[in-house]
Amino acid sequence: MYWRRRALAVGGAALALVAAVWGTGAVLGRSAPQGAPAAATSESSPPPLVEGLVLAEAGAASAGSTAGSAPPATTGSAEGPADGSAGGVPSGSAEPPPPEPPPGPPQPCADAAVLVRAVLGKEQHAVGEHADFRIAVTNTGQLPCTREIGRAVRELVVTSPDGATRLWSSNDCLSAEGSEVRVMKPGEVFEFGLKWPGTTSAPGCGPRTRLGAGDYLLLARVGDRSSEPEVFRIG
């Protein structure tokens, strides 16, 4: 009996040992497949620090390419039109030609196109010296025109320095009659001169008095157009 119990105890221990070994292998066999996918998953995506560095480099490259790229083309600028043609009037270009006159005879000159000037032979004279005075009439317009510039509308006048006192007129002792209609070309000048005796005068050519030393003004008139005063001196 003793040996039978002894054999059963040894066999049970052996069976327990075999069962323990088999169970350990089964546990190890089941746990290994579960760990492999976890390792593969952790290696498939880079760490957050590496990803941020990659994005930072990509951003720097993008910024660099933007900064170094050429600016977008424009359709025009203040320096010229968009079609590439030169803007403005070229320097040194000729002035535009004057307008063509209308058909038919020239029209009367507008007052704004007639310039009247008083012209002095010289600005200083001796007492009693005769002086050269002239009237100059100019067409300052761009077209030929007609103007009455005869004796009936022309006059030279000497006044006191302040212009308040009329001292002499070319129409006092000279005939103020006669018509003279002229066609005046653009820029054309007509001049009419006389010798002033250095004296006063009055309408109807009454008694005359020699003017003394001092400053005086000379003015010219053609119709309704008058000149700026010119200063001259006697003495």
TIFI-445272 format. One record per residue (C-alpha): residue number from 1; x, y, z. Coordinates in steps of 0.02 Angstrom, whole numbers, plus 50000, padded with zeros to 5 digits. Example, Ala and Ser with C-alpha at 12.3 -4.5 7.8 and 13.67 -1.06 7.14 Angstrom:
2
+-----+-------+-------+-------+
!  nr !     x !     y !     z !
+-----+-------+-------+-------+
!   1 ! 50615 ! 49775 ! 50390 !
!   2 ! 50684 ! 49947 ! 50357 !
+-----+-------+-------+-------+
***
This chain:
235
+-----+-------+-------+-------+
!  nr !     x !     y !     z !
+-----+-------+-------+-------+
!   1 ! 50000 ! 50000 ! 50000 !
!   2 ! 50140 ! 50115 ! 50045 !
!   3 ! 50225 ! 50102 ! 49876 !
!   4 ! 50062 ! 50121 ! 49784 !
!   5 ! 50030 ! 50288 ! 49872 !
!   6 ! 50208 ! 50338 ! 49839 !
!   7 ! 50190 ! 50308 ! 49651 !
!   8 ! 50027 ! 50404 ! 49642 !
!   9 ! 50107 ! 50554 ! 49729 !
!  10 ! 50256 ! 50554 ! 49611 !
!  11 ! 50142 ! 50540 ! 49458 !
!  12 ! 50032 ! 50681 ! 49517 !
!  13 ! 50183 ! 50792 ! 49544 !
!  14 ! 50243 ! 50752 ! 49369 !
!  15 ! 50074 ! 50792 ! 49295 !
!  16 ! 50070 ! 50956 ! 49391 !
!  17 ! 50241 ! 51002 ! 49326 !
!  18 ! 50190 ! 50964 ! 49146 !
!  19 ! 50032 ! 51066 ! 49166 !
!  20 ! 50129 ! 51213 ! 49237 !
!  21 ! 50253 ! 51211 ! 49091 !
!  22 ! 50113 ! 51201 ! 48964 !
!  23 ! 50019 ! 51343 ! 49045 !
!  24 ! 50171 ! 51457 ! 49046 !
!  25 ! 50200 ! 51424 ! 48861 !
!  26 ! 50021 ! 51459 ! 48821 !
!  27 ! 50026 ! 51624 ! 48914 !
!  28 ! 50187 ! 51675 ! 48829 !
!  29 ! 50119 ! 51623 ! 48659 !
!  30 ! 49961 ! 51727 ! 48681 !
!  31 ! 50049 ! 51886 ! 48745 !
!  32 ! 50180 ! 51900 ! 48606 !
!  33 ! 50061 ! 51939 ! 48460 !
!  34 ! 49977 ! 52077 ! 48561 !
!  35 ! 50141 ! 52173 ! 48587 !
!  36 ! 50200 ! 52172 ! 48405 !
!  37 ! 50066 ! 52288 ! 48333 !
!  38 ! 50093 ! 52411 ! 48475 !
!  39 ! 50278 ! 52427 ! 48431 !
!  40 ! 50238 ! 52449 ! 48246 !
!  41 ! 50111 ! 52583 ! 48284 !
!  42 ! 50232 ! 52684 ! 48391 !
!  43 ! 50364 ! 52682 ! 48252 !
!  44 ! 50243 ! 52733 ! 48111 !
!  45 ! 50223 ! 52917 ! 48165 !
!  46 ! 50369 ! 53035 ! 48213 !
!  47 ! 50377 ! 53113 ! 48385 !
!  48 ! 50287 ! 53280 ! 48404 !
!  49 ! 50453 ! 53375 ! 48416 !
!  50 ! 50513 ! 53306 ! 48249 !
!  51 ! 50346 ! 53350 ! 48168 !
!  52 ! 50354 ! 53528 ! 48234 !
!  53 ! 50532 ! 53548 ! 48170 !
!  54 ! 50481 ! 53486 ! 47998 !
!  55 ! 50336 ! 53609 ! 47994 !
!  56 ! 50448 ! 53750 ! 48050 !
!  57 ! 50573 ! 53715 ! 47911 !
!  58 ! 50434 ! 53703 ! 47784 !
!  59 ! 50366 ! 53869 ! 47844 !
!  60 ! 50536 ! 53952 ! 47832 !
!  61 ! 50559 ! 53886 ! 47657 !
!  62 ! 50387 ! 53949 ! 47610 !
!  63 ! 50424 ! 54121 ! 47683 !
!  64 ! 50591 ! 54128 ! 47594 !
!  65 ! 50514 ! 54084 ! 47428 !
!  66 ! 50381 ! 54218 ! 47453 !
!  67 ! 50508 ! 54351 ! 47501 !
!  68 ! 50621 ! 54311 ! 47354 !
!  69 ! 50485 ! 54299 ! 47223 !
!  70 ! 50460 ! 54439 ! 47098 !
!  71 ! 50319 ! 54562 ! 47133 !
!  72 ! 50160 ! 54538 ! 47034 !
!  73 ! 50152 ! 54626 ! 46867 !
!  74 ! 50054 ! 54788 ! 46862 !
!  75 ! 49943 ! 54851 ! 46724 !
!  76 ! 50006 ! 55029 ! 46728 !
!  77 ! 50102 ! 55159 ! 46827 !
!  78 ! 50110 ! 55346 ! 46854 !
!  79 ! 50256 ! 55357 ! 46733 !
!  80 ! 50164 ! 55299 ! 46580 !
!  81 ! 50012 ! 55208 ! 46510 !
!  82 ! 49990 ! 55020 ! 46527 !
!  83 ! 50016 ! 54987 ! 46341 !
!  84 ! 50199 ! 55038 ! 46353 !
!  85 ! 50183 ! 55195 ! 46250 !
!  86 ! 50273 ! 55351 ! 46307 !
!  87 ! 50169 ! 55463 ! 46418 !
!  88 ! 50159 ! 55653 ! 46412 !
!  89 ! 50231 ! 55768 ! 46280 !
!  90 ! 50412 ! 55729 ! 46231 !
!  91 ! 50534 ! 55863 ! 46279 !
!  92 ! 50598 ! 55961 ! 46132 !
!  93 ! 50446 ! 55925 ! 46026 !
!  94 ! 50384 ! 56061 ! 45910 !
!  95 ! 50240 ! 56171 ! 45964 !
!  96 ! 50072 ! 56126 ! 45886 !
!  97 ! 50036 ! 56220 ! 45726 !
!  98 ! 49919 ! 56369 ! 45736 !
!  99 ! 49736 ! 56337 ! 45696 !
! 100 ! 49678 ! 56353 ! 45518 !
! 101 ! 49585 ! 56517 ! 45484 !
! 102 ! 49401 ! 56498 ! 45443 !
! 103 ! 49350 ! 56515 ! 45261 !
! 104 ! 49316 ! 56689 ! 45197 !
! 105 ! 49398 ! 56856 ! 45237 !
! 106 ! 49483 ! 56883 ! 45406 !
! 107 ! 49369 ! 56930 ! 45549 !
! 108 ! 49391 ! 57088 ! 45656 !
! 109 ! 49521 ! 57070 ! 45794 !
! 110 ! 49456 ! 57041 ! 45968 !
! 111 ! 49511 ! 57173 ! 46092 !
! 112 ! 49601 ! 57040 ! 46193 !
! 113 ! 49710 ! 56999 ! 46041 !
! 114 ! 49769 ! 57180 ! 46015 !
! 115 ! 49920 ! 57242 ! 46115 !
! 116 ! 49956 ! 57429 ! 46115 !
! 117 ! 50123 ! 57496 ! 46178 !
! 118 ! 50198 ! 57669 ! 46199 !
! 119 ! 50378 ! 57669 ! 46136 !
! 120 ! 50511 ! 57795 ! 46187 !
! 121 ! 50660 ! 57838 ! 46077 !
! 122 ! 50757 ! 57863 ! 46240 !
! 123 ! 50711 ! 57886 ! 46421 !
! 124 ! 50797 ! 58054 ! 46455 !
! 125 ! 50795 ! 58219 ! 46359 !
! 126 ! 50863 ! 58393 ! 46381 !
! 127 ! 50741 ! 58536 ! 46410 !
! 128 ! 50671 ! 58592 ! 46241 !
! 129 ! 50738 ! 58438 ! 46152 !
! 130 ! 50623 ! 58352 ! 46028 !
! 131 ! 50585 ! 58172 ! 46073 !
! 132 ! 50540 ! 58020 ! 45969 !
! 133 ! 50372 ! 57945 ! 46022 !
! 134 ! 50290 ! 57796 ! 45938 !
! 135 ! 50134 ! 57689 ! 45949 !
! 136 ! 50157 ! 57501 ! 45923 !
! 137 ! 50006 ! 57390 ! 45885 !
! 138 ! 50026 ! 57200 ! 45887 !
! 139 ! 49910 ! 57056 ! 45847 !
! 140 ! 49940 ! 56933 ! 45990 !
! 141 ! 49810 ! 56809 ! 45929 !
! 142 ! 49835 ! 56651 ! 45826 !
! 143 ! 49736 ! 56702 ! 45672 !
! 144 ! 49746 ! 56848 ! 45550 !
! 145 ! 49617 ! 56981 ! 45589 !
! 146 ! 49568 ! 57157 ! 45539 !
! 147 ! 49583 ! 57314 ! 45645 !
! 148 ! 49552 ! 57499 ! 45622 !
! 149 ! 49716 ! 57586 ! 45668 !
! 150 ! 49698 ! 57751 ! 45574 !
! 151 ! 49727 ! 57929 ! 45637 !
! 152 ! 49549 ! 57941 ! 45699 !
! 153 ! 49582 ! 57810 ! 45834 !
! 154 ! 49767 ! 57837 ! 45872 !
! 155 ! 49833 ! 57952 ! 46007 !
! 156 ! 49990 ! 57985 ! 46109 !
! 157 ! 49972 ! 58077 ! 46275 !
! 158 ! 50098 ! 58152 ! 46398 !
! 159 ! 50040 ! 58169 ! 46578 !
! 160 ! 50108 ! 58220 ! 46747 !
! 161 ! 50202 ! 58085 ! 46847 !
! 162 ! 50044 ! 58036 ! 46940 !
! 163 ! 49942 ! 58026 ! 46779 !
! 164 ! 49814 ! 58150 ! 46844 !
! 165 ! 49856 ! 58298 ! 46730 !
! 166 ! 49849 ! 58290 ! 46541 !
! 167 ! 49992 ! 58397 ! 46473 !
! 168 ! 50002 ! 58357 ! 46288 !
! 169 ! 49910 ! 58254 ! 46155 !
! 170 ! 49957 ! 58212 ! 45977 !
! 171 ! 49777 ! 58248 ! 45925 !
! 172 ! 49780 ! 58430 ! 45983 !
! 173 ! 49882 ! 58498 ! 45839 !
! 174 ! 49874 ! 58355 ! 45713 !
! 175 ! 49724 ! 58300 ! 45613 !
! 176 ! 49628 ! 58162 ! 45699 !
! 177 ! 49539 ! 58106 ! 45542 !
! 178 ! 49568 ! 57960 ! 45424 !
! 179 ! 49528 ! 57774 ! 45421 !
! 180 ! 49658 ! 57639 ! 45404 !
! 181 ! 49591 ! 57461 ! 45419 !
! 182 ! 49734 ! 57336 ! 45416 !
! 183 ! 49741 ! 57146 ! 45406 !
! 184 ! 49857 ! 57101 ! 45550 !
! 185 ! 49946 ! 56933 ! 45544 !
! 186 ! 49983 ! 56842 ! 45708 !
! 187 ! 50131 ! 56929 ! 45790 !
! 188 ! 50135 ! 57069 ! 45662 !
! 189 ! 50177 ! 57243 ! 45731 !
! 190 ! 50124 ! 57412 ! 45659 !
! 191 ! 50214 ! 57567 ! 45723 !
! 192 ! 50172 ! 57751 ! 45703 !
! 193 ! 50293 ! 57884 ! 45762 !
! 194 ! 50310 ! 58073 ! 45779 !
! 195 ! 50424 ! 58207 ! 45852 !
! 196 ! 50365 ! 58284 ! 46014 !
! 197 ! 50425 ! 58464 ! 46035 !
! 198 ! 50438 ! 58454 ! 46224 !
! 199 ! 50291 ! 58570 ! 46256 !
! 200 ! 50115 ! 58566 ! 46322 !
! 201 ! 49963 ! 58574 ! 46208 !
! 202 ! 49775 ! 58601 ! 46217 !
! 203 ! 49630 ! 58550 ! 46106 !
! 204 ! 49628 ! 58657 ! 45949 !
! 205 ! 49817 ! 58683 ! 45962 !
! 206 ! 49814 ! 58836 ! 46073 !
! 207 ! 49965 ! 58918 ! 46158 !
! 208 ! 50102 ! 58795 ! 46208 !
! 209 ! 50223 ! 58800 ! 46354 !
! 210 ! 50391 ! 58715 ! 46365 !
! 211 ! 50396 ! 58582 ! 46499 !
! 212 ! 50530 ! 58597 ! 46633 !
! 213 ! 50640 ! 58466 ! 46710 !
! 214 ! 50556 ! 58319 ! 46792 !
! 215 ! 50478 ! 58148 ! 46763 !
! 216 ! 50330 ! 58123 ! 46646 !
! 217 ! 50223 ! 57982 ! 46579 !
! 218 ! 50189 ! 57934 ! 46398 !
! 219 ! 50032 ! 57833 ! 46354 !
! 220 ! 49970 ! 57767 ! 46187 !
! 221 ! 49791 ! 57730 ! 46133 !
! 222 ! 49715 ! 57641 ! 45983 !
! 223 ! 49526 ! 57642 ! 45991 !
! 224 ! 49475 ! 57567 ! 46157 !
! 225 ! 49645 ! 57488 ! 46190 !
! 226 ! 49772 ! 57585 ! 46294 !
! 227 ! 49953 ! 57551 ! 46338 !
! 228 ! 50041 ! 57542 ! 46504 !
! 229 ! 50125 ! 57709 ! 46547 !
! 230 ! 50309 ! 57732 ! 46505 !
! 231 ! 50414 ! 57847 ! 46617 !
! 232 ! 50536 ! 57970 ! 46539 !
! 233 ! 50635 ! 58115 ! 46611 !
! 234 ! 50674 ! 58292 ! 46554 !
! 235 ! 50827 ! 58382 ! 46620 !
+-----+-------+-------+-------+
***
